[in-house]
């Protein structure tokens, strides 16, 4: 999986999210705990990495601590709420629609249109190609996503998140 190093370095430089003593309790155990700014997220199995991403992405509420975005404490009621504030998450599980083209998967819900009924396919293919180019990928946007390798499907998942131009 190749990613443009400059893009990663820019994202790290522009990092806008800060977690302070965030904790999610499940029954009597701590599922996730974090006390510092995160640039990468690593940990043992069941250490709470996915739970932490769910908190940042609005899927789960923390039990204590605070999440800051651009220096302000925020709380998200849903993934839609997090996305509206510029936070997009890419989960391990693929959510590709295999029968749809790469472009349709990337721009799902955002396909450019001539009018309410007609998709502007030329603009859609161009937009998807531009997003993939920012990731350093040359995947054929007209190809059915289900025909891609798992590694390339993961790139499409990242491109889907990038399509909304998130800040985080």
C-alpha positions as CSV (number, residue, x, y, z in Angstrom):
1,X,0.0,0.0,0.0
2,X,1.8,3.1,-1.2
3,X,0.8,6.6,0.0
4,X,2.3,9.9,-1.0
5,X,4.7,10.7,1.9
6,X,4.2,14.5,1.4
7,X,0.4,14.1,2.0
8,X,1.0,12.2,5.2
9,X,3.6,14.7,6.4
10,X,1.1,17.6,5.6
11,X,-1.7,15.8,7.5
12,X,0.6,15.3,10.5
13,X,1.6,19.0,10.4
14,X,-2.1,20.1,10.1
15,X,-3.3,17.7,12.8
16,X,-6.2,19.4,14.5
17,X,-7.4,16.7,17.0
18,X,-6.2,16.4,20.6
19,X,-7.4,13.9,23.2
20,X,-7.0,14.5,26.9
21,X,-7.5,11.6,29.3
22,X,-10.1,10.0,27.1
23,X,-11.4,6.8,28.5
24,X,-14.2,4.4,27.5
25,X,-15.3,1.9,30.1
26,X,-16.9,-1.4,29.2
27,X,-18.3,-3.1,32.3
28,X,-15.4,-3.2,34.7
29,X,-12.5,-2.9,32.2
30,X,-11.0,0.1,30.4
31,X,-11.5,-0.5,26.7
32,X,-9.6,2.6,25.5
33,X,-7.5,5.2,27.3
34,X,-5.4,8.0,25.8
35,X,-3.6,10.9,27.4
36,X,-1.6,12.5,24.6
37,X,-1.7,13.8,21.0
38,X,-1.8,10.9,18.5
39,X,0.1,10.8,15.3
40,X,-0.1,7.0,15.0
41,X,-2.2,4.5,16.8
42,X,-0.7,1.2,17.8
43,X,-1.5,-1.3,20.5
44,X,-2.0,-4.9,21.4
45,X,-5.1,-6.8,20.5
46,X,-8.0,-5.5,22.6
47,X,-6.0,-2.4,23.7
48,X,-8.8,-0.1,22.5
49,X,-7.5,1.2,19.2
50,X,-10.9,0.7,17.4
51,X,-12.8,2.1,20.4
52,X,-10.6,5.3,20.3
53,X,-11.3,5.7,16.6
54,X,-15.0,5.2,17.2
55,X,-14.9,8.0,19.9
56,X,-13.0,10.4,17.5
57,X,-15.4,9.4,14.7
58,X,-18.6,9.9,16.7
59,X,-19.7,6.3,16.8
60,X,-19.1,5.9,20.6
61,X,-19.2,8.3,23.5
62,X,-16.2,8.4,25.9
63,X,-16.8,7.6,29.6
64,X,-14.5,10.5,30.6
65,X,-12.0,12.9,29.3
66,X,-12.2,15.4,26.5
67,X,-11.8,15.5,22.7
68,X,-10.6,18.8,21.3
69,X,-10.8,20.0,17.7
70,X,-8.9,23.2,16.8
71,X,-8.4,23.8,20.6
72,X,-12.2,23.6,21.4
73,X,-13.7,20.7,23.4
74,X,-16.2,18.8,21.2
75,X,-18.6,15.9,21.6
76,X,-20.1,14.1,18.7
77,X,-23.6,12.6,18.8
78,X,-23.0,10.6,15.6
79,X,-20.6,9.9,12.8
80,X,-22.6,12.4,10.7
81,X,-21.9,15.0,13.4
82,X,-18.2,14.3,13.4
83,X,-18.1,14.4,9.6
84,X,-19.9,17.8,9.6
85,X,-17.0,19.0,11.8
86,X,-14.4,17.6,9.3
87,X,-13.6,14.3,10.9
88,X,-13.7,11.2,8.6
89,X,-12.8,7.7,9.6
90,X,-11.6,4.8,7.6
91,X,-12.4,1.5,9.3
92,X,-10.5,-1.8,8.8
93,X,-13.7,-3.5,7.5
94,X,-14.2,-2.7,3.8
95,X,-17.5,-1.1,2.8
96,X,-17.0,-1.3,-0.9
97,X,-20.0,-2.0,-3.1
98,X,-18.4,-4.5,-5.5
99,X,-20.7,-4.0,-8.4
100,X,-20.2,-0.3,-8.6
101,X,-17.3,1.4,-10.2
102,X,-14.4,2.8,-8.2
103,X,-15.7,6.3,-9.0
104,X,-19.2,5.5,-7.8
105,X,-17.8,4.1,-4.5
106,X,-15.5,7.1,-3.9
107,X,-18.3,9.6,-4.7
108,X,-21.2,7.7,-3.2
109,X,-23.8,10.3,-2.2
110,X,-21.8,13.0,-3.9
111,X,-22.0,12.2,-7.6
112,X,-21.9,15.4,-9.7
113,X,-25.1,15.8,-11.7
114,X,-26.4,17.7,-14.7
115,X,-29.8,17.8,-13.0
116,X,-31.7,15.8,-10.4
117,X,-31.8,12.7,-12.6
118,X,-28.6,12.7,-14.7
119,X,-25.2,12.0,-13.4
120,X,-22.3,13.9,-15.0
121,X,-20.1,10.9,-15.5
122,X,-17.2,12.8,-17.0
123,X,-17.0,15.1,-14.0
124,X,-17.4,12.1,-11.6
125,X,-14.5,10.2,-13.2
126,X,-12.3,13.3,-13.2
127,X,-13.1,14.0,-9.5
128,X,-12.4,10.4,-8.5
129,X,-9.1,10.4,-10.5
130,X,-8.0,13.7,-8.8
131,X,-8.7,12.2,-5.3
132,X,-6.8,9.1,-6.1
133,X,-3.9,11.1,-7.6
134,X,-3.6,13.0,-4.3
135,X,-3.0,9.6,-2.7
136,X,-0.5,8.6,-5.4
137,X,-2.7,6.0,-6.9
138,X,-3.6,5.4,-10.6
139,X,-6.5,3.0,-10.0
140,X,-8.9,2.9,-13.0
141,X,-12.0,4.7,-11.7
142,X,-14.3,3.0,-14.3
143,X,-13.4,-0.5,-13.1
144,X,-15.8,-2.3,-10.8
145,X,-14.5,-2.0,-7.3
146,X,-15.0,-5.7,-6.6
147,X,-12.4,-6.6,-9.2
148,X,-9.6,-4.8,-7.3
149,X,-7.2,-6.4,-4.9
150,X,-7.9,-5.9,-1.2
151,X,-5.0,-3.5,-1.0
152,X,-6.5,-1.4,-3.8
153,X,-9.9,-1.6,-2.2
154,X,-8.4,-0.1,1.0
155,X,-7.0,2.8,-1.1
156,X,-10.6,3.3,-2.4
157,X,-11.8,3.4,1.2
158,X,-9.3,6.1,2.0
159,X,-10.3,8.0,-1.2
160,X,-14.0,7.8,-0.1
161,X,-13.0,9.6,3.2
162,X,-10.9,12.1,1.3
163,X,-13.8,12.9,-1.1
164,X,-15.5,14.9,1.7
165,X,-12.3,16.9,2.1
166,X,-12.1,16.3,5.9
167,X,-9.8,18.2,8.1
168,X,-8.9,15.1,10.1
